[in-house]
Every structure is written in structure tokens, then in C-alpha cells.
Amino acid sequence: MAFRMNKRTGSLIGAAALVAASGGIAVATGVGDADEPITGAALEQAVEAALAETGGGEVTETEVGDEESLYEVEVTLDDGTEVDVQLDENFDVVGTETEDGAEEDDES
């Protein structure tokens, strides 16, 4: 049995393809969901503050506008432990969270 496409069917298929493609683009670009890395002079200050808090390690990820603070810096320590350091707009530490979920809050 052969499938015969008329003008209406072709239009519907074309519209469905356009909607699917548009949705695919939104997902692929992660509109509104992408983590924005810290850049420029702010990156240098954030890294310095985070490494001072953790006593060293390697910065493996950064984020601006984290849900918990303005800046978040992920540091991997020599033993493999990951520590998320939360910083305010002045690059002061406002909290840390280790890989196992233990949370420390530096606010007094």
C-alpha cells in the first residue's frame, strides 16, 4: 500500500517537523538552564578565595548565579574530595558543601 501525501498532509508534516526542530534547538542550547562560568577578574578573585578556604586543590568548575550564592567554585582536593565553595558579591565565603553532602555554613 503506497502512502499518498496531499497538500494538507504535507503541511501538517511540515509544521510538525518545524515544531520538533524548534524544540530540539531549545534543548540543545539549554536556554535558561546552562550554568554560566565565572570569567575575567571575578574568576581570579573567586579562585583565590575558594582555594584559601579549602587549603588548596584544583578548581574544576565555576558558576555565576548559583541558587545558593552569587558565585560557586568547585574544588577537587588531592584526596579526590569535591568541595563547593559559595561566595557572595565581595568574594567572602558564605558556605561550603563537600561531595558527601555535608554542609557547613560560615554565616554568623
C-alpha positions as CSV (number, residue, x, y, z in Angstrom):
1,M,0.0,0.0,0.0
2,A,1.5,3.3,-1.1
3,F,1.2,6.4,1.1
4,R,-0.1,9.4,-0.9
5,M,0.5,12.8,0.5
6,N,-1.9,15.6,-0.2
7,K,-1.4,19.3,0.4
8,R,-3.0,19.2,3.8
9,T,-1.0,16.2,5.0
10,G,2.2,17.8,3.7
11,S,1.5,21.0,5.5
12,L,0.8,19.1,8.8
13,I,4.0,17.1,8.5
14,G,6.0,20.3,7.7
15,A,4.5,22.1,10.7
16,A,5.2,19.1,13.0
17,A,8.8,19.0,11.7
18,L,9.2,22.7,12.4
19,V,7.9,22.4,15.9
20,A,10.2,19.4,16.6
21,A,13.2,21.2,15.2
22,S,12.5,24.3,17.3
23,G,12.2,22.2,20.4
24,G,15.4,20.4,19.6
25,I,17.2,23.7,19.3
26,A,15.9,24.9,22.7
27,V,17.0,21.7,24.3
28,A,20.4,21.7,22.5
29,T,21.2,25.3,23.6
30,G,19.8,24.8,27.1
31,V,18.1,28.1,27.1
32,G,17.8,29.3,30.7
33,D,19.3,26.1,32.0
34,A,23.0,26.5,31.3
35,D,25.4,27.2,34.1
36,E,27.3,30.4,33.4
37,P,31.0,30.1,34.3
38,I,32.8,32.9,36.2
39,T,35.0,34.9,33.9
40,G,37.6,37.7,33.9
41,A,38.8,39.4,37.1
42,A,35.9,37.9,39.0
43,L,37.3,34.4,38.2
44,E,40.7,35.2,39.6
45,Q,39.2,36.6,42.8
46,A,36.8,33.6,43.2
47,V,39.5,31.1,42.6
48,E,41.8,32.8,45.2
49,A,39.0,32.9,47.8
50,A,38.0,29.3,47.2
51,L,41.5,27.9,47.4
52,A,42.2,29.8,50.5
53,E,39.1,28.3,52.1
54,T,39.9,24.7,51.1
55,G,43.7,25.0,51.7
56,G,44.5,24.1,48.1
57,G,43.3,21.7,45.4
58,E,42.3,22.2,41.8
59,V,39.4,24.3,40.6
60,T,37.3,22.1,38.4
61,E,34.2,24.2,37.8
62,T,32.8,27.7,38.4
63,E,29.3,29.2,38.2
64,V,27.8,32.6,38.4
65,G,24.3,33.0,39.9
66,D,24.2,29.7,41.7
67,E,20.9,29.1,43.6
68,E,22.8,29.3,46.9
69,S,25.1,32.3,46.3
70,L,26.4,34.7,43.7
71,Y,29.5,32.6,42.9
72,E,30.2,28.9,43.3
73,V,33.6,27.4,42.9
74,E,34.1,23.6,42.8
75,V,37.5,22.5,44.1
76,T,38.8,18.9,43.9
77,L,41.2,18.2,46.8
78,D,44.3,15.9,46.5
79,D,42.3,13.1,48.1
80,G,39.6,13.3,45.4
81,T,37.0,15.1,47.7
82,E,35.0,17.7,45.9
83,V,34.1,20.9,47.8
84,D,31.7,23.5,46.5
85,V,32.6,26.9,47.9
86,Q,29.8,29.5,47.9
87,L,30.9,33.2,47.6
88,D,29.0,36.4,47.9
89,E,29.4,39.5,45.7
90,N,32.5,40.5,47.8
91,F,34.1,37.1,47.3
92,D,33.6,36.3,51.0
93,V,32.8,32.6,51.8
94,V,29.2,32.2,52.8
95,G,29.2,28.3,52.8
96,T,30.8,25.1,51.7
97,E,29.5,21.7,50.7
98,T,31.6,18.6,50.4
99,E,31.0,15.7,47.9
100,D,29.2,13.6,50.6
101,G,26.6,16.3,51.1
102,A,27.9,17.6,54.5
103,E,27.2,21.3,54.6
104,E,29.0,24.0,56.5
105,D,27.6,27.5,56.8
106,D,30.0,30.3,57.5
107,E,27.4,32.9,58.2
108,S,27.3,34.1,61.9
